[in-house]
Amino acid sequence: MSPMAKQEYIVQVRKRYKKAVRREEKGALINEVMVNLNIHRKSAIRTLKRKGKRCIVPPAGKQRMYRDDLILPLSLLWKVAGCPCSKRLEPQIGTLLDKLKQFHEIKLYGKQEGLLRKMKSSTIDKLLAGEKDISKKEYGLSGTKKSPLLKTLIPVRTHFSSEEYQESGHIEMDCVLHCGESLIGTYAETLNLLDIATHWNEKKIFLFLFPFCLLTLIMDLSL
C-alpha cells in the first residue's frame, strides 16, 4: 500500500470508528486496521483515535514594496549626492533622478522611479545598510579620541528640522588628516565646513609639527 493510499484508508476507517457505538464494532475495525497496515493493536487504537491533521494555509503577510532591485539605483543616487545621511538624501532624490535621467546616467525599470521618489529615510537606511557597513570599509588613522566629557559639555546635534534645511548658517564640520601611515613628523590637517542649506563648502588647511604641536595656518580654500 502506497503512503498516499494508506492515508486515505486511515481517514475513511477513522470516520467509521467514530460512528461506531457498540464495542464489538470498534473491535472489528481495530482488527481490520491491524491486518491491513500490519501494525500492533495499541498502535492501531492510537491511529484510529488520533485527530486528523488540518491543512492550515499560512497567512500571506505584508508584501514588500521596496525590494533589493532598488539597492543599485539608490546606491548610485547616494554616491552622487556625496554619501549623505538618509534624512538629507530623501529630499534630494527627485532632483537627482531628473538630472541623471537628463544625461542618461541611470537606468530604471518598471516602477523603480516611482518607488524611489516616494521613498522615506527609514527605507533608505534599510536598503543602504550593506553600503554603509563600516566593518567592510578600510579607514585611515584617527588623530582624536572619543571624549564622553566633551559630549556632555558641548552638545552635538545629529539632525536638523525641515526649516533649518532651508536656512543658511547651520554647519557640519569634519577634520581630515593628511599624514600617510604615521602621525610622527610634519603633516597637514583639513578642517572641512559644510553649510546644510546651501551646501557652501569651506576648507582650512593647517600644518602640524609633531611632537612640538606647532600650528600654522597655511591655506584657506573656499569652494
N, C-alpha and C positions, 0 to 999 in steps of 0.2 A: 504494500500500500504506500503510495507516494505521500510526502508530507502534506501536500495540499488536500488530497483525498482524506487523509487522516483527520485534519482539522475540520473538514466538512462533516465527516462522520461523527466526530465528538460533539459538534454543535447540535446535530439532529438528535442524537441519543440523549444529550443533556436536557433538551426540551421534553422528551418523553419521560425522563426521570423526574422532572419537576411536576409533571401532570399525574404521575403515578401516586395512588393513595394507599393501596394495600402493600404490606411488607413483602408479600410474595412477588408482586410485580417489580418492585425495586431490586429484589434479589436476583430476578431473572435478567434484568438489564445489567446488573453488575457482572454476572457470569458471562453475558454476551460480550461486554467490553473486555473482560479478561481474555476470552478466547480470540477475539478479532485483533486486539492490539498486543497480545502476548505479554501482559503485564501482571503484577501481583494484585491480590484482591484489595489490599489497602490503597494501592496506587490507583486502582480503578474507581474506588469510592471517592478519593480526593479529586480525581479527574471529573467525575460527574457533579460533585458539589462545588467545584471551583467556578467562580463567576467568569463569564466570557469577557475578553478584552474589548473595550470600546475603542473605536477609531476616532481619536481626537485630532482635529485639524488645528495646527498651531496658528495663532493669530498672525496676520500679515505684517503687522507692525508699521512703524512710520517709515516711509520710503525716503531715501537720501536724495536731497535735491542737488547738493554740491558734491560731485564725485571727483575721483582722483584725476580725471582728464582735465580738470581746471588748474591743476598744480603748475603745469608747464607755462600756460599763458599768464597766470597770476605771478609766477616767479619772474617772468620777463618784465612785467609791469613794476614789480617791487625793485628790481635791479636798476631799471631805467630811472626810477624816482630817487635812487640813491640809498636803497635799503632802509627806508624809514619804518617806524613802528606802525602797527595796523591802524591806529586811530588817525595818523597823519596820511596814511596811504588811501584810506577809504574815500575821502572827498576828492582825491586826485584821479581815481580810476577812470571816470568818464572822459576827462580831458586827455589823459594819456592814451586811451583807446582811440580817440579821434585822431590824434597826431600819428600814432603808429600805423593806423589804417591808411591815413593820407599818404604816407611814404612807403606803404606795403612792407612794413617791418614785423607784422604779426599776422598769423593765420588762425582764424576761428571757425569752428564747425557747429552746426545745429544751433542750440540755444545757449552756447557758451557766452556770447556777448551780453545777452540779456541778464544772465546769471551773474556775470562779473560786475555789471553796472549797479545791481541792487545788493551786492554782497556787503555784509556787515563786518565790523572789525573782529568779532569773535570767530567768525568763519575763516577770515583771513589768517588769524593765528593758528587755527587747526590745520589748514592746508599748507601753511609755510613752516610748520613745526620741524620738518626734516631739513629745510634750507637753513633754519635758524639754530639748528642743533650745534651748540658750541663744542661738544665733545668730538665732532668730526672736523673741526677747524683748527688751524695752527695759528697761534698768537705769538707776538713778539714779547720782548721784555717789558716789564712794568716798572716805572720809576717811583711809584707811590704804593702805599699800603692802605687797606681799609681801616678807617678810624671810627668806631662807634661813638666816640666822644664828639667828634665833629658833626656827625649826623644829628646828634641831639642839640648841639649849639646852633648849627646852621641848617635849617630845614631845606631840603631839596625837593623841588616839585618834579613829578614824572608825567604829568598830564596837564592839558590845557583845555579850557572851555571853547565852545564854538565862537564866542565873541572875541576871545584872545587870539584865535587863529587869524582874525581879520584886523587886529590892532597891532601895529609895529611897536617894538620895544621889549618884547618878551624873547629872551635869548637862550639858546642851548650852547654850552661850552664843552670843549674836549681838548685834551693835551695829547700830542703825539711826539714820541722820542725818535730822533734820527741818530742812533748810536751804534748800529751794527749789532754785534753779539755781546757787547760789554758796555757797562756804564763808566769804566775807567778811562780817564783821559778827557779830551775835549769832544763835546758833542753838542748838537743843536736840538732844540725843542720847539715845536709849533703849537701855539695856542689858537685853536680854531673856534670862532664865534659865528653862530648862525641865527639870524632873525627868523622866528617861527612864521610870521605872517608874510613877509616879503621875500624870504629866502636869501636876503643880502648876506654875503659871506665876508668875514674879516679874518685875516690871518696875521699873527705876530710871531716872528721867529726870534728865539733867544739863543745865546751861546753860553754853555756851561763849561767850566774848567774844574774837573774832579781831581783831587779831593778838596780844593780850596773854595769851591762853590761860588766862584766869582760870576756875576750875572751881567751880561752886556746885551743891550738891545741892538741887533744888527740889521733888522729889516722889518718893514711894515707893509704888508700886501693887502690890497683891497680888490676883491673880485666882484 
